[in-house]
């Protein structure tokens, strides 16, 4: 047993895992076999602590890989799991392993690894007598590699989905393309390369070099046959069925049009990550049926059906743990639009902003997928299908499918990839092209509008059951419709593949390579990619077009000085977070970086409206609209309303507009009315006689009896 600390105390871009604390229980068996029980506290790739526990056995495969993990548990320390809780859980798991058999063959058989070979003359057949120790499990040579993949490609790691440019220069555990399990691989540094974009018929898009190996069965084109003569007339000869090669590693650049390409089926993959199902549901519902307002965000649910009521109850449950003001009303009903509205508390708004959903970017982006837990993905997808999804068909006719309609094809591609991480297969089809379409105009009528292309993501067959198990619906109407449609129906799982729709010409880009210790199939952008030795690295020829910007350089981030200047000019932390689409905590970090203290209350910005005496402010408000006062005083309209409330000035009704107040006050009107008729006053002020009469009544000015002559001076 040994306890030690790693050589590095801080995370960094190293190719190994920096160990903070290590506990190894080494058990030796006969025949130079080895069994290790490990408990490590390590730094993850993104500067988080993780606690790893594993049962490690020596490798007896044909290709020596030093060791394998027969069982493992890895917990990332974050907001949901503290370091003591993670360490306690892994320690309990380690104690449970230690109470079991101390036999490497038992653990090897339990994990379905190749058994230990019989020993002949003191050495195992085919294995040298002096085996290297397996304490440093990552010291074996890394031979099998992938082709050069675009740095924008996504893979599923043991810490969640990530784009490859975020994993550059690191060692990761990447998900296998079929079934559960991960493969240890090292991501190379990014470099210029010629890349091609391969689009599949069902939607997935893979950008890689032509040497990348895919699981494909290339179509053998059948040569054209001469027409057959029948009674002197040329008749069409029936073409034989196309023949396919069995699925095997085939270079992507050698694929024929319409070739079969194997897609990844990540059924049962488990990983750790951030967020939970409730966070995902609130984020997804804001994307689907929500909107941002000046200081927060609001969620909408339409109608009084039972399904809508269950969605409202689910949203309330998801948001109940976020602190909120004591006077918060919860749901409010807007009868004019027949919808319910829920205002998110500030803490929930900060959570949503942390996933990249912000004003001007109300769609699932990179942060909604990067490093998140499977529960967060399930909650996000459930809310998207509750908002815009529907159930179609019957098993007796065209089958039952679950569909999601959108005009944003890129959003559906991301949703399709999220579904693939959960083991749900889907395809994307064009619903209708761009067109002029008659739609309601919001005034009780209809008119022609320019409509974008409509796309549909379709989940069909046995994958609908998988979706219901992994994500499902909070809307019970949709859930019951699906259950009624498939009652008594049996689905059969089919081997899934797709057709190559198009392959773009090679263009310069930034690519990375994955190098592993064993041959395997891994999932890249939902496509099965092979790790094999001997795959060459393509080079950019001289005279090629310029290489584009790196993915990390394309992201626009606010600078600390910019945020500090906007804060001094009157923007509070919430307004800055909504403006830049980042959490409140990041805004406060940028303010600290710029050396700017966070301003609150009156010191945030001198409110010129609040500095006016109450009487003067009341007079100005009587003659000017709110937005006019804001321009006059150089403040925002909400600051004018705040000053009116503090001064005790009664506000006008929402639909009331100023009339005669703009030109005259009560004292002046009373004095002039004593020397002029109603018609003369109406002509002088540019209003109607009835308007002058109404203001006399409103301001309590005594009117002359009808027929009384107007006294004139002199």
C-alpha positions in Angstrom: 0.0 0.0 0.0 1.4 3.4 -0.9 0.2 7.0 -0.4 1.8 9.9 -2.3 1.1 13.2 -4.0 1.6 14.0 -7.6 4.4 16.2 -8.9 2.0 18.9 -9.9 -0.5 20.7 -7.7 -2.3 22.7 -10.4 -4.0 21.6 -13.6 -2.3 22.2 -16.9 -2.2 21.2 -20.5 -0.1 18.1 -19.7 -0.5 14.8 -21.6 -0.8 12.9 -18.3 -3.2 13.1 -15.3 -1.7 15.2 -12.5 -2.3 13.2 -9.3 -2.9 15.1 -6.1 -3.3 12.0 -3.8 -2.7 8.4 -4.7 -3.6 5.2 -2.8 -2.6 1.9 -4.4 -3.2 -1.6 -2.9 -1.1 -4.0 -5.0 -1.9 -7.7 -4.9 0.6 -10.1 -6.6 -0.6 -13.5 -8.0 1.1 -16.4 -9.6 2.7 -16.3 -13.0 3.7 -12.6 -12.9 0.1 -11.6 -12.9 -1.0 -8.4 -11.1 -4.0 -7.0 -9.4 -4.2 -3.3 -8.2 -6.9 -1.5 -6.2 -6.5 2.2 -6.8 -7.9 5.4 -5.2 -6.7 8.7 -6.7 -7.5 12.4 -6.3 -6.6 14.0 -9.6 -7.0 17.2 -11.6 -9.3 16.9 -14.6 -8.6 18.5 -18.0 -10.7 21.6 -17.0 -9.2 22.4 -13.7 -11.6 20.5 -11.6 -10.8 17.9 -9.0 -11.9 14.3 -9.5 -11.8 11.2 -7.3 -11.1 8.0 -9.2 -11.4 4.4 -7.9 -10.5 1.4 -10.0 -9.7 -2.3 -10.0 -6.7 -2.7 -12.3 -5.6 -6.1 -13.7 -2.7 -7.0 -16.0 -3.3 -7.4 -19.7 -3.1 -10.8 -21.4 -4.3 -9.7 -24.8 -2.5 -10.6 -28.0 -1.3 -6.9 -28.2 0.2 -6.1 -24.8 -1.6 -3.1 -23.3 0.0 -3.3 -19.9 -3.3 -3.3 -17.9 -7.1 -2.8 -17.9 -9.6 -1.4 -15.5 -11.9 -4.3 -14.5 -14.2 -1.9 -12.6 -14.0 1.9 -12.0 -15.9 4.8 -10.5 -15.0 8.4 -11.3 -16.7 11.4 -9.7 -15.9 15.0 -10.7 -16.1 17.5 -7.9 -18.5 20.4 -8.7 -21.5 22.2 -7.5 -23.5 18.9 -7.2 -20.8 16.8 -5.6 -18.3 18.1 -3.0 -14.8 16.7 -2.5 -15.6 15.0 0.8 -18.7 13.3 -0.6 -16.9 12.1 -3.8 -14.0 10.8 -1.7 -16.3 9.0 0.7 -18.3 7.4 -2.2 -15.1 6.2 -3.9 -13.6 5.0 -0.6 -16.7 2.9 0.1 -16.5 1.4 -3.3 -12.8 0.6 -2.8 -13.6 -1.1 0.6 -16.3 -3.2 -1.1 -13.8 -4.3 -3.8 -11.2 -5.2 -1.1 -13.7 -7.4 0.7 -14.2 -9.4 -2.5 -11.8 -12.0 -4.0 -8.2 -11.0 -4.2 -7.8 -12.9 -7.5 -6.9 -11.2 -10.8 -8.5 -14.0 -12.8 -11.9 -13.4 -11.0 -11.9 -9.7 -11.9 -10.6 -10.4 -15.4 -13.5 -12.9 -16.1 -16.0 -10.5 -14.5 -15.0 -7.8 -17.0 -14.9 -10.2 -19.9 -11.2 -9.6 -20.6 -9.0 -12.3 -22.2 -8.0 -14.9 -19.6 -4.4 -15.4 -18.4 -2.4 -17.8 -20.6 -1.1 -21.1 -19.2 2.5 -21.0 -18.0 5.1 -23.2 -19.7 8.5 -23.5 -18.2 8.1 -20.5 -15.9 6.7 -18.1 -18.6 3.4 -17.6 -20.1 3.0 -18.6 -23.8 3.7 -15.6 -26.0 4.4 -13.3 -23.0 7.9 -12.5 -21.8 8.8 -13.5 -18.3 9.7 -10.0 -17.1 6.4 -8.1 -17.5 6.4 -4.4 -16.8 4.6 -3.3 -13.7 1.1 -1.8 -14.3 1.3 0.9 -11.6 1.7 3.6 -14.3 -1.1 2.5 -16.5 -0.5 5.0 -19.3 3.0 4.1 -20.1 2.2 1.7 -23.0 2.9 2.7 -26.6 0.1 4.4 -28.5 0.0 3.0 -32.0 -3.6 3.0 -33.5 -4.6 6.5 -34.6 -7.6 8.1 -36.2 -7.4 10.1 -39.4 -7.1 13.9 -39.0 -10.4 15.1 -37.7 -11.7 18.7 -37.7 -11.1 20.5 -34.4 -14.8 21.4 -34.4 -15.8 17.6 -34.3 -17.4 16.4 -31.1 -16.6 13.3 -29.1 -18.1 11.8 -25.9 -15.6 11.5 -23.0 -15.9 10.2 -19.5 -16.4 13.8 -18.4 -19.1 14.6 -21.0 -19.3 15.7 -24.7 -16.6 18.0 -25.8 -15.3 19.5 -29.1 -11.8 18.3 -30.0 -10.3 21.8 -29.9 -11.1 21.9 -26.2 -9.2 18.6 -25.6 -6.1 19.5 -27.6 -2.9 18.0 -26.1 -4.8 16.0 -23.4 -5.3 12.3 -22.6 -9.0 11.4 -22.5 -11.4 8.4 -22.3 -13.5 8.6 -25.5 -16.7 6.6 -25.9 -16.8 3.6 -28.2 -19.1 3.8 -31.2 -21.2 0.7 -30.3 -22.3 -0.1 -26.8 -21.0 1.1 -23.5 -17.4 1.6 -22.6 -14.5 4.0 -23.2 -11.1 3.9 -24.9 -8.1 5.8 -23.6 -6.7 8.1 -26.3 -4.5 11.1 -26.6 -5.5 14.2 -28.6 -2.7 15.7 -30.6 -2.0 19.4 -31.0 -4.0 21.0 -33.8 -2.3 21.7 -37.1 -3.2 22.8 -40.6 -4.7 20.0 -42.8 -6.8 19.5 -45.9 -10.3 18.4 -44.7 -13.4 17.3 -46.5 -17.0 17.6 -45.2 -19.0 14.4 -45.5 -22.8 14.8 -45.2 -25.0 11.8 -44.6 -28.5 11.5 -45.8 -30.0 11.4 -42.3 -28.3 14.6 -41.1 -24.9 13.8 -39.5 -22.0 15.9 -40.8 -18.3 14.7 -40.4 -15.4 16.9 -41.3 -12.2 14.9 -41.6 -9.3 14.1 -43.9 -9.9 11.6 -46.8 -7.7 9.0 -45.0 -10.1 8.7 -42.0 -11.5 5.2 -41.8 -15.3 4.8 -41.5 -17.5 1.7 -41.0 -18.8 1.5 -44.5 -20.0 -0.9 -47.2 -19.1 0.7 -50.5 -21.7 0.3 -53.3 -20.5 -1.7 -56.2 -22.0 0.1 -59.2 -23.8 -2.3 -61.6 -22.8 -1.7 -65.3 -25.6 -0.7 -67.6 -27.2 -3.5 -69.5 -28.4 -3.3 -73.1 -32.2 -3.1 -73.6 -34.1 -6.3 -74.2 -36.0 -6.6 -77.5 -39.6 -7.9 -77.2 -41.6 -8.1 -80.5 -39.3 -5.7 -82.1 -39.8 -3.1 -79.3 -37.1 -2.2 -76.8 -38.2 -3.1 -73.3 -36.6 -2.2 -70.0 -34.5 -4.9 -68.6 -34.9 -5.3 -64.8 -31.7 -4.4 -63.0 -30.3 -6.8 -60.5 -30.2 -5.8 -56.8 -27.1 -3.8 -55.7 -24.5 -5.8 -53.9 -22.8 -4.4 -50.8 -19.4 -5.1 -49.2 -19.7 -6.1 -45.5 -19.0 -3.2 -43.1 -15.3 -2.7 -42.8 -12.8 0.1 -42.3 -12.9 2.1 -45.6 -11.2 5.4 -46.3 -13.7 8.2 -46.3 -12.2 9.7 -49.5 -12.8 6.4 -51.4 -16.5 6.1 -50.6 -18.8 6.1 -53.6 -21.9 8.2 -53.7 -24.8 6.6 -51.7 -22.4 4.3 -49.9 -23.5 2.9 -46.6 -21.8 4.6 -43.6 -22.0 3.2 -40.1 -23.3 5.5 -37.4 -22.5 5.4 -33.7 -25.0 3.8 -31.3 -24.0 4.9 -27.8 -26.5 2.6 -26.0 -25.9 2.6 -22.2 -22.9 5.0 -22.1 -22.5 6.6 -18.7 -20.4 9.6 -17.9 -20.1 12.4 -15.4 -20.8 16.1 -16.0 -22.4 19.3 -14.8 -26.1 20.1 -14.4 -29.1 18.0 -13.6 -32.5 17.3 -15.3 -34.2 20.3 -13.7 -31.5 22.8 -14.9 -31.8 21.2 -18.4 -35.6 21.5 -18.5 -35.6 25.2 -17.5 -32.9 26.0 -20.1 -34.7 24.1 -22.8 -38.1 25.6 -22.1 -36.6 29.1 -22.3 -35.2 28.1 -25.7 -38.5 26.7 -26.9 -41.3 28.8 -25.4 -39.6 31.6 -23.4 -38.3 35.1 -24.0 -36.0 37.6 -22.3 -37.2 40.8 -20.7 -35.2 43.7 -19.4 -34.1 42.2 -16.1 -34.9 38.5 -16.3 -36.5 35.8 -18.5 -40.1 34.5 -18.7 -41.4 31.0 -19.6 -44.7 30.6 -21.4 -47.2 27.7 -21.5 -50.4 28.0 -23.6 -53.8 26.7 -22.9 -55.6 24.9 -20.0 -55.3 21.3 -21.2 -54.1 18.6 -18.8 -50.7 18.3 -20.6 -50.1 22.1 -20.2 -51.0 21.9 -16.6 -48.5 19.1 -16.0 -45.8 21.2 -17.8 -46.5 24.2 -15.5 -46.3 21.9 -12.4 -43.0 20.5 -13.7 -41.5 23.9 -14.3 -42.6 25.0 -10.8 -40.9 21.9 -9.4 -37.7 22.6 -11.4 -37.4 26.1 -10.1 -38.4 25.6 -6.5 -34.8 25.2 -5.2 -33.8 28.6 -6.6 -34.1 31.5 -4.1 -36.6 34.2 -5.0 -38.3 37.2 -3.6 -41.0 36.9 -1.0 -43.5 38.8 -3.2 -42.9 36.6 -6.3 -46.3 35.7 -7.9 -45.3 32.5 -9.7 -47.6 31.9 -12.6 -49.7 34.6 -14.1 -52.5 34.2 -16.7 -52.8 36.4 -19.8 -56.4 36.0 -20.9 -55.8 37.9 -24.2 -53.3 35.3 -25.4 -54.6 32.4 -23.4 -51.2 31.6 -22.0 -49.5 31.3 -18.6 -46.3 33.2 -17.8 -43.6 32.3 -15.2 -40.8 34.8 -14.4 -37.5 33.1 -13.6 -35.8 34.1 -10.4 -32.4 35.8 -10.7 -30.5 32.6 -9.6 -32.2 30.6 -12.3 -31.4 33.3 -14.8 -27.7 33.0 -13.9 -27.9 29.3 -14.3 -29.4 29.7 -17.8 -26.8 32.2 -18.8 -24.0 29.9 -17.7 -25.1 27.5 -20.5 -24.8 30.2 -23.2 -28.5 30.9 -23.7 -28.8 34.7 -23.8 -30.7 37.5 -25.6 -29.8 37.3 -29.3 -28.6 33.7 -28.8 -31.7 31.8 -27.7 -30.7 28.4 -29.0 -28.8 25.4 -27.7 -25.2 26.3 -28.2 -21.8 24.8 -27.3 -22.2 25.3 -23.6 -25.5 23.5 -23.6 -23.6 20.3 -24.7 -20.1 20.7 -23.5 -19.2 18.8 -20.3 -22.9 18.4 -19.2 -24.3 15.3 -17.4 -26.7 12.9 -19.2 -29.5 14.1 -16.8 -29.0 17.6 -18.1 -29.2 16.5 -21.7 -32.3 14.5 -20.9 -34.0 17.4 -19.3 -33.1 19.8 -22.1 -34.4 17.4 -24.8 -37.6 16.7 -22.9 -38.4 20.4 -22.7 -37.6 21.0 -26.4 -40.0 18.2 -27.4 -42.6 19.4 -24.9 -42.5 22.8 -26.6 -42.1 22.0 -30.4 -42.4 18.2 -30.7 -45.3 16.1 -31.6 -46.3 12.4 -32.0 -47.4 11.2 -35.5 -48.7 8.1 -37.1 -50.0 4.6 -36.1 -48.1 1.3 -36.2 -50.7 -0.1 -38.7 -50.0 2.6 -41.3 -46.8 4.5 -41.6 -45.5 3.7 -38.1 -45.2 5.9 -35.0 -42.7 8.7 -34.9 -41.7 11.5 -32.5 -40.9 14.7 -34.5 -39.3 18.1 -33.7 -39.9 20.9 -36.2 -37.6 23.9 -36.6 -36.5 26.4 -39.3 -32.9 26.3 -37.9 -31.2 23.3 -39.4 -28.0 23.8 -37.3 -30.0 23.6 -34.1 -31.5 20.3 -35.2 -28.1 18.9 -36.0 -27.0 19.7 -32.5 -30.2 18.2 -31.0 -29.5 15.1 -33.2 -26.0 14.8 -31.8 -27.3 15.2 -28.2 -29.8 12.4 -28.8 -27.0 10.2 -30.1 -25.1 10.7 -26.8 -28.2 9.2 -25.1 -28.4 6.3 -27.5 -31.3 7.6 -29.5 -31.0 7.5 -33.3 -32.8 10.0 -35.5 -32.7 11.6 -39.0 -33.4 15.0 -40.3 -35.6 15.7 -43.3 -36.7 18.8 -45.2 -40.3 19.6 -44.4 -40.9 22.4 -46.9 -38.7 24.8 -48.9 -38.6 28.6 -48.3 -41.9 30.0 -49.4 -44.6 32.6 -49.0 -47.1 31.2 -46.5 -50.4 32.6 -45.2 -50.4 32.9 -41.4 -52.3 34.7 -38.7 -51.4 38.4 -38.5 -52.2 38.8 -34.8 -55.3 41.0 -35.5 -57.9 38.4 -36.2 -57.0 38.0 -39.9 -54.2 36.5 -41.9 -51.6 37.6 -44.5 -48.8 36.2 -46.6 -45.4 36.1 -44.9 -42.0 35.0 -46.1 -41.3 31.6 -44.4 -37.9 30.0 -44.1 -37.2 26.4 -44.9 -38.8 24.0 -42.5 -36.9 21.0 -41.1 -38.0 18.0 -39.1 -36.0 15.7 -36.8 -37.7 12.3 -36.8 -37.3 9.5 -34.2 -39.0 6.3 -35.4 -39.2 2.6 -34.6 -37.6 1.2 -31.5 -35.7 4.5 -31.0 -39.0 6.1 -29.8 -39.0 3.7 -26.9 -35.4 4.5 -26.2 -36.3 8.2 -26.2 -39.2 7.7 -23.9 -36.9 5.8 -21.4 -34.1 8.3 -21.6 -35.9 11.7 -21.9 -39.7 11.3 -22.3 -42.4 14.0 -22.0 -43.6 16.2 -19.2 -46.6 16.9 -21.4 -48.9 14.0 -20.4 -51.1 14.6 -23.5 -48.1 13.8 -25.8 -47.1 10.9 -23.6 -50.6 9.4 -23.6 -50.9 9.8 -27.3 -47.7 7.9 -27.9 -48.6 5.1 -25.4 -52.1 4.7 -27.0 -50.5 4.5 -30.5 -48.0 1.8 -29.7 -50.1 -0.3 -27.4 -49.7 -3.9 -28.3 -47.0 -3.1 -30.9 -43.6 -4.8 -30.9 -40.5 -2.9 -32.3 -37.5 -4.7 -33.7 -34.0 -3.1 -33.3 -32.4 -2.8 -36.7 -28.7 -2.4 -37.5 -28.4 1.3 -38.2 -26.4 2.9 -41.0 -26.8 5.9 -43.3 -26.1 6.8 -46.8 -23.4 9.2 -47.9 -25.3 12.2 -49.4 -22.3 14.4 -50.5 -18.6 15.0 -50.0 -17.3 18.5 -50.4 -13.9 19.2 -52.0 -10.9 19.4 -49.7 -10.3 22.8 -48.0 -7.6 23.9 -45.6 -8.6 23.8 -41.9 -7.4 22.9 -38.4 -7.3 19.2 -37.5 -6.3 16.9 -34.7 -5.6 13.2 -34.4 -6.5 10.7 -31.7 -4.0 8.1 -30.7 -5.1 5.1 -28.6 -3.5 1.9 -27.1 -5.9 -0.5 -28.9 -7.8 -0.7 -32.1 -11.4 0.4 -31.7 -14.3 2.2 -33.2 -15.1 5.6 -31.6 -18.1 8.0 -32.0 -17.2 11.3 -33.7 -20.2 13.6 -34.5 -22.4 10.6 -34.4 -20.4 8.6 -37.0 -18.3 5.5 -36.3 -14.6 6.3 -36.9 -11.9 3.6 -36.7 -8.6 3.8 -34.7 -6.1 1.9 -36.7 -2.3 1.9 -37.1 -0.6 3.3 -40.2 -3.1 6.1 -41.1 -1.1 8.9 -42.8 -1.3 12.6 -42.0 -2.3 14.7 -44.9 -0.3 17.8 -45.7 -1.4 21.1 -47.2 0.2 21.6 -50.6 1.9 24.8 -51.5 -0.3 27.4 -53.0 -3.4 26.3 -51.2 -5.9 28.8 -49.8 -5.2 30.3 -46.4 -6.0 28.4 -43.2 -9.1 29.8 -41.4 -9.1 31.1 -37.8 -8.9 28.6 -34.9 -12.2 27.7 -33.3 -11.1 29.3 -30.0 -10.2 32.5 -31.8 -13.7 32.8 -33.4 -15.4 33.2 -30.0 -16.1 36.8 -29.0 -15.5 37.5 -25.3 -16.1 40.8 -23.5 -12.9 42.4 -22.1 -12.6 43.4 -18.5 -12.1 47.1 -19.4 -15.2 47.1 -21.6 -17.4 45.5 -18.8 -16.0 48.0 -16.3 -16.8 51.0 -18.5 -20.3 49.8 -19.1 -20.8 49.2 -15.4 -19.7 52.7 -14.5 -22.1 54.2 -17.2 -25.0 52.7 -15.3 -25.4 49.0 -16.3 -25.9 46.7 -13.3 -24.5 43.2 -13.1 -27.8 41.6 -14.4 -28.0 44.0 -17.4 -24.3 43.2 -18.2 -24.9 39.5 -18.0 -27.9 39.7 -20.4 -26.0 41.9 -22.7 -22.9 39.7 -23.1 -24.7 36.3 -22.5 -22.5 35.2 -19.6 -23.3 34.4 -15.9 -23.3 37.0 -13.2 -20.3 35.4 -11.6 -18.2 35.9 -14.8 -19.2 39.6 -14.9 -18.1 40.1 -11.3 -14.8 38.3 -12.1 -14.2 40.7 -15.0 -14.9 43.7 -12.8 -12.4 42.4 -10.3 -9.9 41.9 -13.1 -10.3 45.5 -14.1 -10.0 46.7 -10.5 -13.6 48.0 -10.5 -15.7 47.7 -7.4 -19.3 46.5 -8.0 -21.7 49.5 -7.7 -25.1 49.0 -6.2 -28.2 51.2 -5.6 -27.9 54.9 -5.9 -24.2 54.8 -6.5 -24.6 52.7 -9.6 -25.5 55.8 -11.7 -26.5 59.3 -10.5 -30.2 59.5 -11.2 -31.0 63.1 -12.3 -34.7 62.4 -12.0 -34.3 61.3 -8.4 -32.3 64.5 -7.6 -35.3 66.8 -8.5 -37.7 68.1 -5.8 -41.0 66.2 -5.7 -43.0 69.3 -6.7 -40.8 70.1 -9.7 -40.8 66.4 -10.8 -44.6 66.3 -10.6 -45.0 69.4 -12.8 -42.6 68.0 -15.4 -44.5 64.7 -15.4 -47.8 66.5 -15.8 -46.5 68.0 -19.1 -44.3 65.3 -20.6 -44.4 61.6 -21.3 -42.1 59.2 -19.5 -39.8 58.7 -22.5 -39.6 62.5 -23.1 -38.5 63.0 -19.5 -35.8 60.3 -19.8 -34.4 62.1 -22.9 -34.5 65.5 -21.2 -32.8 64.3 -18.0 -30.4 61.9 -19.6 -31.6 58.8 -17.8 -33.4 55.6 -18.6 -37.2 55.3 -18.6 -37.1 52.9 -15.7 -35.1 55.4 -13.7 -37.8 58.0 -14.3 -40.5 55.6 -13.0 -38.3 54.8 -9.9 -38.0 58.6 -9.1 -41.7 59.0 -9.5 -42.4 56.2 -7.0 -39.9 57.5 -4.5 -41.4 61.1 -4.8 -44.9 59.7 -4.3 -46.2 61.1 -7.6 -49.3 59.3 -8.8 -48.7 57.7 -12.2 -51.1 58.0 -15.1 -53.0 55.0 -16.4 -51.2 52.9 -18.9 -53.4 53.9 -21.8 -53.7 57.6 -20.8 -52.0 60.1 -23.0 -51.2 63.8 -22.3 -53.4 66.4 -23.9 -53.9 70.0 -22.7 -51.3 69.5 -19.9 -48.5 70.0 -22.4 -49.6 73.7 -23.1 -51.1 75.0 -19.9 -51.5 74.3 -16.2 -54.6 74.7 -14.1 -53.9 78.2 -12.8 -53.2 79.6 -16.3 -56.3 77.9 -17.7 -58.5 79.3 -14.9 -57.1 82.9 -15.5 -57.5 82.8 -19.2 -61.0 81.2 -19.1 -62.1 84.2 -17.1 -61.4 86.5 -20.1 -62.0 84.2 -23.1 -64.7 81.9 -24.5 -64.3 78.1 -25.0 -64.0 78.5 -28.7 -61.3 81.2 -28.3 -59.3 78.9 -25.9 -59.7 75.9 -28.2 -58.3 78.0 -31.2 -55.4 79.3 -29.0 -54.4 75.8 -27.8 -55.0 74.0 -31.0 -57.6 71.6 -29.5 -61.3 71.0 -29.7 -63.9 72.8 -27.6 -64.9 69.6 -25.9 -61.3 69.0 -24.8 -61.2 72.5 -23.1 -64.6 71.7 -21.5 -63.3 68.3 -20.2 -60.2 69.9 -18.6 -62.3 72.5 -16.9 -64.3 69.7 -15.3 -61.1 67.6 -14.5 -59.3 70.4 -12.8 -62.4 71.6 -10.9 -62.7 75.1 -12.5 -66.1 76.7 -12.1 -67.8 77.2 -15.5 -69.9 80.3 -16.5 -73.6 79.7 -16.9 -74.7 79.2 -20.5 -75.4 82.5 -22.3 -73.3 84.6 -20.0 -71.1 87.1 -21.8 -67.4 86.9 -21.3 -66.1 90.0 -19.4 -63.4 91.9 -21.3 -60.7 94.1 -19.8 -61.2 97.8 -20.7 
